[in-house]
Amino acid sequence: MISFRSNTRLYQTLAAKAYARNIQYRGSHLLHNFASAAFGYLYACIWIGLGRDHSLGDYGTIGMLHYITFTQTSLWVASFTTMGLGIPQSVRTGQIALDLMRPVHLFAHLMAKEWGQIAYQFLYKSIPIYIVMQLALGLTPIDGGRTLPLALTALAGAAYMAICMNYMMGISALWTTESSWLYWGNQALMNLLAGFFIPLEWLPGWLQTVAWASPYPFMLYAPTQFYLGKGDPVLLLGTLAWCAALTLLCMLSTKALRHKVEVQGG
C-alpha cells in the first residue's frame, strides 16, 4: 500500500501535471476569455437598461453589475469543469478497468487532476475576466476587497461540489451509452437554480423551494452573496453539508462502479 504521504505527493503531481498541460495553451484560451467577458458585459448592459426604469430591489444597478461580474467570473471554477471528469471516454476505451486497478481511489485520482484544471482556469480565466469586466463597467472591488476571502472560500466549496457532481455523471457512463445529456442538463439547472440569470429571491416561491433543496445555490449564489457583503456566514454550513453529502454519494457510486465492471468481466 502507498503511504498517505506518498499519496499526497502523488495527488500534488497529478494536479501539477493537469495545470502544466493547460498552461501550454493559454494563448489560445484568450479567445475563451474574450467571449466570456463579452457575454458578461452584454448581460450587464441588459441590467443597466432595466435599472433605468426599475429599482432592482436591494441590489440597485451597481449591485447587479457587481453580481453579474462575480457570477460570470465564477463560472470557470464552479461550472465549466471537465465533462464527467473524463470517465465516459475511459469507459469507451476500456481504460476504466486499469484506472480501478491503481493503488489509489478513483475519485481521489480524478479529483486531484481536476483541481489542477480548476487552478489553471481560476488564474488564467476567472481573474482576467474579473479584471476586464471591472474596468469595462467602471467598478471597484466591494469594500476594498475585504469581502473576497469569504467569497473565495465558498467558491472553493462550489468547485469541490462541481467535481463531485461531474464524477457521478461520469460514472453513469457504465449504465448508458450517452451521458453528455447529464452534463448539459446540469449546466441548464446551474444557470437557473444557482442564481446565474437572476438572484434566487426573484424566482417564484415554489422554484426557490426547489432550488434550496439542491446544492446549486451554494455553487454560485452563496459565493456571490458573500462577495456582495450580503451573505450570512451560516451559508457556509450549507456548503460544508453538501460537500459531505456529495462525497458520500461519490464513494457509494465508486462501489457500484467496481461491482458493474466486475460483473461485466473487468
PALO-795640 format. One record per residue (C-alpha): residue number from 1; x, y, z. Coordinates in Angstrom, 3 decimals, decimal comma, always signed. Layout:
<zati guvo="NUM" x="X" y="Y" z="Z"/>
...
//
This chain:
<zati guvo="1" x="+0,000" y="+0,000" z="+0,000"/>
<zati guvo="2" x="+1,166" y="+3,513" z="-0,759"/>
<zati guvo="3" x="+1,556" y="+5,617" z="+2,385"/>
<zati guvo="4" x="-0,608" y="+8,677" z="+2,974"/>
<zati guvo="5" x="+2,448" y="+10,865" z="+2,491"/>
<zati guvo="6" x="+3,210" y="+9,200" z="-0,844"/>
<zati guvo="7" x="-0,437" y="+9,591" z="-1,881"/>
<zati guvo="8" x="-0,257" y="+13,281" z="-1,050"/>
<zati guvo="9" x="+2,792" y="+13,681" z="-3,285"/>
<zati guvo="10" x="+1,012" y="+11,736" z="-5,999"/>
<zati guvo="11" x="-2,075" y="+13,954" z="-5,855"/>
<zati guvo="12" x="+0,095" y="+17,068" z="-5,956"/>
<zati guvo="13" x="+1,884" y="+15,687" z="-9,017"/>
<zati guvo="14" x="-1,389" y="+14,858" z="-10,772"/>
<zati guvo="15" x="-2,715" y="+18,365" z="-10,123"/>
<zati guvo="16" x="+0,550" y="+19,931" z="-11,297"/>
<zati guvo="17" x="+0,524" y="+17,845" z="-14,489"/>
<zati guvo="18" x="-3,045" y="+18,905" z="-15,275"/>
<zati guvo="19" x="-2,120" y="+22,541" z="-14,647"/>
<zati guvo="20" x="+1,003" y="+22,282" z="-16,826"/>
<zati guvo="21" x="-0,946" y="+20,624" z="-19,641"/>
<zati guvo="22" x="-3,386" y="+23,522" z="-19,780"/>
<zati guvo="23" x="-0,792" y="+26,252" z="-19,468"/>
<zati guvo="24" x="+0,683" y="+25,186" z="-22,802"/>
<zati guvo="25" x="-2,485" y="+26,503" z="-24,480"/>
<zati guvo="26" x="-3,010" y="+29,704" z="-22,524"/>
<zati guvo="27" x="-2,592" y="+31,789" z="-25,687"/>
<zati guvo="28" x="-5,436" y="+30,037" z="-27,494"/>
<zati guvo="29" x="-7,569" y="+30,259" z="-24,362"/>
<zati guvo="30" x="-7,562" y="+34,041" z="-24,624"/>
<zati guvo="31" x="-10,431" y="+33,627" z="-27,086"/>
<zati guvo="32" x="-12,487" y="+31,982" z="-24,329"/>
<zati guvo="33" x="-11,737" y="+34,911" z="-22,055"/>
<zati guvo="34" x="-12,782" y="+37,435" z="-24,674"/>
<zati guvo="35" x="-16,043" y="+35,601" z="-25,419"/>
<zati guvo="36" x="-16,872" y="+35,158" z="-21,730"/>
<zati guvo="37" x="-16,101" y="+38,788" z="-20,863"/>
<zati guvo="38" x="-18,107" y="+39,993" z="-23,873"/>
<zati guvo="39" x="-21,093" y="+37,873" z="-22,847"/>
<zati guvo="40" x="-20,872" y="+39,157" z="-19,287"/>
<zati guvo="41" x="-20,645" y="+42,750" z="-20,496"/>
<zati guvo="42" x="-23,691" y="+42,372" z="-22,755"/>
<zati guvo="43" x="-25,601" y="+40,754" z="-19,903"/>
<zati guvo="44" x="-24,617" y="+43,663" z="-17,660"/>
<zati guvo="45" x="-25,843" y="+46,123" z="-20,289"/>
<zati guvo="46" x="-29,272" y="+44,499" z="-20,154"/>
<zati guvo="47" x="-29,430" y="+45,148" z="-16,405"/>
<zati guvo="48" x="-28,231" y="+48,723" z="-16,909"/>
<zati guvo="49" x="-31,186" y="+49,219" z="-19,250"/>
<zati guvo="50" x="-33,609" y="+47,614" z="-16,805"/>
<zati guvo="51" x="-32,194" y="+49,724" z="-13,983"/>
<zati guvo="52" x="-33,284" y="+52,922" z="-15,712"/>
<zati guvo="53" x="-36,939" y="+52,068" z="-15,140"/>
<zati guvo="54" x="-36,780" y="+49,714" z="-12,150"/>
<zati guvo="55" x="-35,138" y="+49,873" z="-8,729"/>
<zati guvo="56" x="-33,762" y="+46,292" z="-8,977"/>
<zati guvo="57" x="-34,618" y="+45,633" z="-5,343"/>
<zati guvo="58" x="-31,894" y="+45,755" z="-2,709"/>
<zati guvo="59" x="-29,200" y="+45,414" z="-5,344"/>
<zati guvo="60" x="-29,687" y="+48,538" z="-7,400"/>
<zati guvo="61" x="-27,996" y="+48,879" z="-10,773"/>
<zati guvo="62" x="-24,462" y="+48,971" z="-9,366"/>
<zati guvo="63" x="-25,173" y="+45,977" z="-7,154"/>
<zati guvo="64" x="-26,407" y="+43,984" z="-10,140"/>
<zati guvo="65" x="-23,294" y="+44,903" z="-12,107"/>
<zati guvo="66" x="-21,172" y="+43,527" z="-9,279"/>
<zati guvo="67" x="-23,455" y="+40,485" z="-9,168"/>
<zati guvo="68" x="-23,013" y="+39,796" z="-12,895"/>
<zati guvo="69" x="-19,263" y="+40,357" z="-12,717"/>
<zati guvo="70" x="-18,742" y="+37,828" z="-9,951"/>
<zati guvo="71" x="-21,094" y="+35,176" z="-11,317"/>
<zati guvo="72" x="-19,560" y="+35,401" z="-14,792"/>
<zati guvo="73" x="-16,113" y="+35,097" z="-13,238"/>
<zati guvo="74" x="-17,099" y="+32,152" z="-11,047"/>
<zati guvo="75" x="-18,456" y="+30,001" z="-13,858"/>
<zati guvo="76" x="-14,941" y="+28,895" z="-14,809"/>
<zati guvo="77" x="-14,468" y="+27,464" z="-11,322"/>
<zati guvo="78" x="-17,912" y="+26,235" z="-10,311"/>
<zati guvo="79" x="-19,459" y="+25,236" z="-13,633"/>
<zati guvo="80" x="-17,078" y="+24,828" z="-16,572"/>
<zati guvo="81" x="-15,322" y="+21,719" z="-15,255"/>
<zati guvo="82" x="-14,310" y="+18,633" z="-17,230"/>
<zati guvo="83" x="-17,346" y="+16,735" z="-18,502"/>
<zati guvo="84" x="-17,680" y="+13,612" z="-16,376"/>
<zati guvo="85" x="-14,041" y="+14,073" z="-15,255"/>
<zati guvo="86" x="-13,102" y="+12,098" z="-18,376"/>
<zati guvo="87" x="-14,755" y="+8,888" z="-17,153"/>
<zati guvo="88" x="-17,053" y="+8,418" z="-20,196"/>
<zati guvo="89" x="-14,040" y="+8,360" z="-22,506"/>
<zati guvo="90" x="-12,258" y="+5,917" z="-20,204"/>
<zati guvo="91" x="-15,296" y="+3,653" z="-20,306"/>
<zati guvo="92" x="-15,411" y="+3,722" z="-24,103"/>
<zati guvo="93" x="-11,707" y="+2,868" z="-24,431"/>
<zati guvo="94" x="-11,631" y="+0,346" z="-21,584"/>
<zati guvo="95" x="-9,119" y="+2,457" z="-19,651"/>
<zati guvo="96" x="-11,527" y="+2,475" z="-16,722"/>
<zati guvo="97" x="-10,508" y="-1,093" z="-15,810"/>
<zati guvo="98" x="-6,866" y="-0,030" z="-15,459"/>
<zati guvo="99" x="-7,866" y="+3,096" z="-13,531"/>
<zati guvo="100" x="-9,703" y="+0,944" z="-10,988"/>
<zati guvo="101" x="-6,599" y="-1,226" z="-10,552"/>
<zati guvo="102" x="-4,427" y="+1,705" z="-9,480"/>
<zati guvo="103" x="-3,345" y="+1,743" z="-5,811"/>
<zati guvo="104" x="-5,301" y="+4,985" z="-5,277"/>
<zati guvo="105" x="-9,013" y="+5,608" z="-5,075"/>
<zati guvo="106" x="-10,521" y="+6,534" z="-8,443"/>
<zati guvo="107" x="-12,315" y="+9,571" z="-7,016"/>
<zati guvo="108" x="-9,183" y="+10,946" z="-5,333"/>
<zati guvo="109" x="-7,166" y="+10,317" z="-8,503"/>
<zati guvo="110" x="-9,553" y="+12,176" z="-10,809"/>
<zati guvo="111" x="-10,260" y="+14,902" z="-8,254"/>
<zati guvo="112" x="-6,558" y="+15,725" z="-7,958"/>
<zati guvo="113" x="-6,301" y="+16,113" z="-11,731"/>
<zati guvo="114" x="-9,384" y="+18,307" z="-11,819"/>
<zati guvo="115" x="-8,036" y="+20,599" z="-9,093"/>
<zati guvo="116" x="-5,094" y="+21,296" z="-11,396"/>
<zati guvo="117" x="-7,540" y="+22,186" z="-14,162"/>
<zati guvo="118" x="-9,545" y="+24,437" z="-11,837"/>
<zati guvo="119" x="-6,407" y="+26,189" z="-10,582"/>
<zati guvo="120" x="-5,442" y="+26,973" z="-14,170"/>
<zati guvo="121" x="-8,899" y="+28,273" z="-15,042"/>
<zati guvo="122" x="-9,005" y="+30,432" z="-11,928"/>
<zati guvo="123" x="-5,651" y="+32,066" z="-12,667"/>
<zati guvo="124" x="-5,891" y="+32,387" z="-16,435"/>
<zati guvo="125" x="-9,632" y="+32,773" z="-16,963"/>
<zati guvo="126" x="-11,510" y="+33,879" z="-13,853"/>
<zati guvo="127" x="-9,062" y="+36,571" z="-12,735"/>
<zati guvo="128" x="-8,541" y="+38,133" z="-16,213"/>
<zati guvo="129" x="-12,307" y="+38,147" z="-16,878"/>
<zati guvo="130" x="-12,913" y="+39,740" z="-13,480"/>
<zati guvo="131" x="-10,373" y="+42,482" z="-14,161"/>
<zati guvo="132" x="-11,693" y="+43,170" z="-17,671"/>
<zati guvo="133" x="-15,298" y="+43,426" z="-16,502"/>
<zati guvo="134" x="-14,354" y="+45,644" z="-13,568"/>
<zati guvo="135" x="-12,595" y="+48,030" z="-15,946"/>
<zati guvo="136" x="-15,273" y="+47,878" z="-18,651"/>
<zati guvo="137" x="-18,092" y="+48,589" z="-16,192"/>
<zati guvo="138" x="-16,158" y="+51,143" z="-14,145"/>
<zati guvo="139" x="-16,374" y="+49,123" z="-10,939"/>
<zati guvo="140" x="-14,056" y="+48,743" z="-7,970"/>
<zati guvo="141" x="-13,892" y="+45,745" z="-5,583"/>
<zati guvo="142" x="-16,624" y="+45,900" z="-2,963"/>
<zati guvo="143" x="-15,475" y="+47,190" z="+0,428"/>
<zati guvo="144" x="-11,919" y="+47,406" z="-0,843"/>
<zati guvo="145" x="-11,791" y="+43,667" z="-1,491"/>
<zati guvo="146" x="-12,465" y="+42,702" z="+2,131"/>
<zati guvo="147" x="-15,401" y="+40,530" z="+1,056"/>
<zati guvo="148" x="-13,218" y="+38,407" z="-1,234"/>
<zati guvo="149" x="-11,743" y="+35,904" z="+1,300"/>
<zati guvo="150" x="-15,136" y="+34,603" z="+2,418"/>
<zati guvo="151" x="-16,434" y="+34,599" z="-1,157"/>
<zati guvo="152" x="-13,419" y="+32,638" z="-2,389"/>
<zati guvo="153" x="-13,797" y="+30,163" z="+0,476"/>
<zati guvo="154" x="-17,386" y="+29,498" z="-0,584"/>
<zati guvo="155" x="-16,247" y="+29,308" z="-4,211"/>
<zati guvo="156" x="-13,672" y="+26,643" z="-3,326"/>
<zati guvo="157" x="-16,508" y="+24,607" z="-1,833"/>
<zati guvo="158" x="-18,507" y="+25,179" z="-5,012"/>
<zati guvo="159" x="-15,595" y="+23,880" z="-7,097"/>
<zati guvo="160" x="-15,461" y="+20,724" z="-4,969"/>
<zati guvo="161" x="-19,206" y="+20,180" z="-5,399"/>
<zati guvo="162" x="-18,790" y="+20,579" z="-9,161"/>
<zati guvo="163" x="-16,080" y="+17,901" z="-9,107"/>
<zati guvo="164" x="-18,332" y="+15,524" z="-7,163"/>
<zati guvo="165" x="-21,291" y="+16,081" z="-9,474"/>
<zati guvo="166" x="-19,218" y="+15,557" z="-12,608"/>
<zati guvo="167" x="-17,720" y="+12,410" z="-11,086"/>
<zati guvo="168" x="-21,157" y="+10,893" z="-10,577"/>
<zati guvo="169" x="-22,269" y="+11,980" z="-14,039"/>
<zati guvo="170" x="-19,154" y="+10,328" z="-15,454"/>
<zati guvo="171" x="-19,843" y="+7,078" z="-13,619"/>
<zati guvo="172" x="-23,295" y="+6,941" z="-15,239"/>
<zati guvo="173" x="-21,465" y="+6,066" z="-18,488"/>
<zati guvo="174" x="-21,325" y="+2,476" z="-17,181"/>
<zati guvo="175" x="-25,097" y="+2,261" z="-17,480"/>
<zati guvo="176" x="-25,780" y="+4,393" z="-20,563"/>
<zati guvo="177" x="-24,142" y="+4,814" z="-23,949"/>
<zati guvo="178" x="-24,544" y="+8,592" z="-23,845"/>
<zati guvo="179" x="-24,060" y="+10,565" z="-20,641"/>
<zati guvo="180" x="-23,342" y="+14,021" z="-22,059"/>
<zati guvo="181" x="-27,010" y="+14,960" z="-21,674"/>
<zati guvo="182" x="-26,492" y="+14,852" z="-17,906"/>
<zati guvo="183" x="-23,689" y="+17,387" z="-18,203"/>
<zati guvo="184" x="-25,733" y="+19,797" z="-20,310"/>
<zati guvo="185" x="-28,794" y="+19,273" z="-18,129"/>
<zati guvo="186" x="-26,643" y="+20,126" z="-15,134"/>
<zati guvo="187" x="-25,453" y="+23,288" z="-16,885"/>
<zati guvo="188" x="-29,065" y="+24,337" z="-17,502"/>
<zati guvo="189" x="-30,002" y="+23,763" z="-13,856"/>
<zati guvo="190" x="-26,880" y="+25,635" z="-12,800"/>
<zati guvo="191" x="-27,947" y="+28,683" z="-14,793"/>
<zati guvo="192" x="-31,443" y="+28,643" z="-13,320"/>
<zati guvo="193" x="-31,182" y="+27,304" z="-9,758"/>
<zati guvo="194" x="-27,743" y="+28,666" z="-8,863"/>
<zati guvo="195" x="-28,784" y="+32,261" z="-9,465"/>
<zati guvo="196" x="-26,800" y="+32,936" z="-12,615"/>
<zati guvo="197" x="-29,575" y="+34,503" z="-14,685"/>
<zati guvo="198" x="-31,284" y="+36,317" z="-11,805"/>
<zati guvo="199" x="-30,912" y="+36,334" z="-7,995"/>
<zati guvo="200" x="-32,770" y="+33,462" z="-6,375"/>
<zati guvo="201" x="-35,041" y="+35,718" z="-4,327"/>
<zati guvo="202" x="-36,590" y="+36,966" z="-7,583"/>
<zati guvo="203" x="-37,690" y="+33,483" z="-8,637"/>
<zati guvo="204" x="-41,253" y="+32,253" z="-7,972"/>
<zati guvo="205" x="-41,667" y="+30,909" z="-4,445"/>
<zati guvo="206" x="-42,047" y="+27,278" z="-5,495"/>
<zati guvo="207" x="-38,919" y="+27,467" z="-7,642"/>
<zati guvo="208" x="-36,942" y="+28,964" z="-4,748"/>
<zati guvo="209" x="-38,002" y="+25,976" z="-2,651"/>
<zati guvo="210" x="-36,788" y="+23,595" z="-5,363"/>
<zati guvo="211" x="-33,511" y="+25,489" z="-5,652"/>
<zati guvo="212" x="-32,720" y="+25,456" z="-1,919"/>
<zati guvo="213" x="-33,433" y="+21,721" z="-1,781"/>
<zati guvo="214" x="-30,492" y="+21,247" z="-4,159"/>
<zati guvo="215" x="-26,771" y="+22,091" z="-3,966"/>
<zati guvo="216" x="-26,998" y="+24,661" z="-6,765"/>
<zati guvo="217" x="-27,490" y="+27,832" z="-4,666"/>
<zati guvo="218" x="-24,277" y="+27,020" z="-2,794"/>
<zati guvo="219" x="-22,345" y="+26,749" z="-6,051"/>
<zati guvo="220" x="-22,901" y="+30,284" z="-7,337"/>
<zati guvo="221" x="-25,483" y="+32,298" z="-5,411"/>
<zati guvo="222" x="-23,908" y="+31,886" z="-1,953"/>
<zati guvo="223" x="-20,360" y="+32,867" z="-3,037"/>
<zati guvo="224" x="-21,801" y="+35,871" z="-4,859"/>
<zati guvo="225" x="-23,750" y="+36,963" z="-1,788"/>
<zati guvo="226" x="-20,566" y="+36,798" z="+0,262"/>
<zati guvo="227" x="-18,813" y="+38,884" z="-2,383"/>
<zati guvo="228" x="-21,584" y="+41,486" z="-2,224"/>
<zati guvo="229" x="-21,324" y="+41,587" z="+1,569"/>
<zati guvo="230" x="-24,883" y="+40,263" z="+1,904"/>
<zati guvo="231" x="-24,171" y="+36,620" z="+2,731"/>
<zati guvo="232" x="-24,885" y="+35,058" z="+6,113"/>
<zati guvo="233" x="-21,844" y="+33,010" z="+7,248"/>
<zati guvo="234" x="-24,343" y="+30,250" z="+8,076"/>
<zati guvo="235" x="-24,474" y="+29,610" z="+4,318"/>
<zati guvo="236" x="-21,017" y="+28,100" z="+4,650"/>
<zati guvo="237" x="-22,574" y="+25,363" z="+6,779"/>
<zati guvo="238" x="-24,814" y="+24,542" z="+3,835"/>
<zati guvo="239" x="-21,760" y="+24,364" z="+1,597"/>
<zati guvo="240" x="-19,983" y="+22,020" z="+4,017"/>
<zati guvo="241" x="-23,097" y="+19,850" z="+4,394"/>
<zati guvo="242" x="-23,468" y="+19,426" z="+0,634"/>
<zati guvo="243" x="-19,743" y="+18,733" z="+0,239"/>
<zati guvo="244" x="-20,053" y="+15,938" z="+2,814"/>
<zati guvo="245" x="-23,229" y="+14,527" z="+1,240"/>
<zati guvo="246" x="-21,792" y="+14,566" z="-2,284"/>
<zati guvo="247" x="-18,562" y="+12,944" z="-1,073"/>
<zati guvo="248" x="-20,595" y="+10,089" z="+0,408"/>
<zati guvo="249" x="-22,503" y="+9,711" z="-2,859"/>
<zati guvo="250" x="-19,221" y="+9,605" z="-4,772"/>
<zati guvo="251" x="-17,947" y="+6,810" z="-2,520"/>
<zati guvo="252" x="-21,151" y="+4,816" z="-2,992"/>
<zati guvo="253" x="-21,063" y="+5,437" z="-6,750"/>
<zati guvo="254" x="-17,497" y="+4,125" z="-6,916"/>
<zati guvo="255" x="-18,557" y="+0,971" z="-5,107"/>
<zati guvo="256" x="-21,364" y="+0,478" z="-7,629"/>
<zati guvo="257" x="-18,913" y="+1,175" z="-10,460"/>
<zati guvo="258" x="-16,492" y="-1,502" z="-9,255"/>
<zati guvo="259" x="-19,329" y="-4,017" z="-8,986"/>
<zati guvo="260" x="-20,516" y="-3,168" z="-12,505"/>
<zati guvo="261" x="-17,050" y="-3,592" z="-14,025"/>
<zati guvo="262" x="-16,525" y="-6,900" z="-12,184"/>
<zati guvo="263" x="-19,887" y="-8,216" z="-13,334"/>
<zati guvo="264" x="-19,005" y="-7,401" z="-16,920"/>
<zati guvo="265" x="-15,705" y="-9,178" z="-16,626"/>
<zati guvo="266" x="-13,302" y="-6,338" z="-15,779"/>
//
